[in-house]
């Protein structure tokens, strides 16, 4: 039947994912919107709990790009972020390159490295 291949093609075309490589700074996901709206430095000054310096282990992380877009990291991205945060001195300024698939505001991470 011709309907099944057409339906499969239509469903595949409707998937909202896209492969991407983005650069940005790691932040606590709960603070990302405030950082984009008010600036990272101001948010870190006004809300000490947003700083990753004293406690970098968070339930979820985001990446904020230079053009003020932001994406939530998936579980694999969280694991990458924890590993990189552990080994860096300035945890509030950890700039990374993230490779993965974007699905809405989430990036499904396949690779992450420090810039």
N, C-alpha and C positions, 0 to 999 in steps of 0.2 A: 504494500500500500504506500502511496505517496504521502499520506498525511503524517505518518510517523517521522520520516526524515525531515519534513518541513517543520513539524512541531519541535523536534530536537534542535534544529538549527535556530528556531525562534527563541527557545529557552536559553541556549548557549549565548546568543547575541544579547539577551537581556541581563546577563550577569554583570553586576556593577564593579567588578574587580579590574584592576590594571596593574601591571608590573611597574615598579618605580624604584628610583634611587633618590633618596632625599638626604639633605644635610641639615643639621640643626643641633639644638642644645637639649639635653635630657632634663626633664622636670617632673616633679610629683604631679600626677594626672589631676589631682584635686585642685592644684594651683595654676594649671595651664591657662585657663580662660582669663583669670585675673592678671597673669603675666602678659598675655597678649593685649588685654584692654588697658592696663595701667603701666606696663613695662616691668621687666624682670627685676631690675634693681629696686624699684619702688616696692614691688610686691614682697621681695625678700626682706626689705627693711621694715615694712608694715606688718608682715605676718611671718614671724620667726619660724613657725611650724612648716613653712614652705621650703626652708633651707634643707638641703641634703647633707650639709656639712657635719652635723652631729649625729644624725641618724639617716643613713641613706637607704635603708631597707624599707620600701613602700609596697603597698598592695598593687599599685599600678603606676606606670610611667607614661609620659607623653614626650613627643619631640616637637619643639617649636622651631620652625624654619625662619630664615632671615626676612621672608616676606609675610611673616605673622600668620602662617597657616600652622595648624597643629593636628597631630595624629596620636591616637592612643596606641601603645604597643601591646601586642598580644602576649600570651604567656611565654612564648619563645623569646620575644623581645624583652620581656621583663628579666628573664634569665641572662640574656646578653648584657642588659643594662647593669644588673647587679655585679656581674663579673668585671665590667669596665669601671664601675664606680669604686669597687674594692681597690683597684690598682691605681687610681688617680688621686692627686693631692687636692685639687680644687674641684670638689664634687658639684658645686653650683655652676660651674662653667665647663662641663663636660660636653664638648662638641663631637658629634658623631656623624658617620655616613651610614645610612640604613638602607638595605636592599630588601625588597619584599613586594607583597601584593597589597594594594590599597583597596579597602572595601568600606566605603563611606568614610567615617572618621577613624577607622582602625587600620593599622598596617600590620599585616601578617609577616613577621620578620624571618628572612632566610639568612641574613648576614648583617653584622653590625661591627664597625670598627671606629676607633677614636681618630679624630682628625688631627 
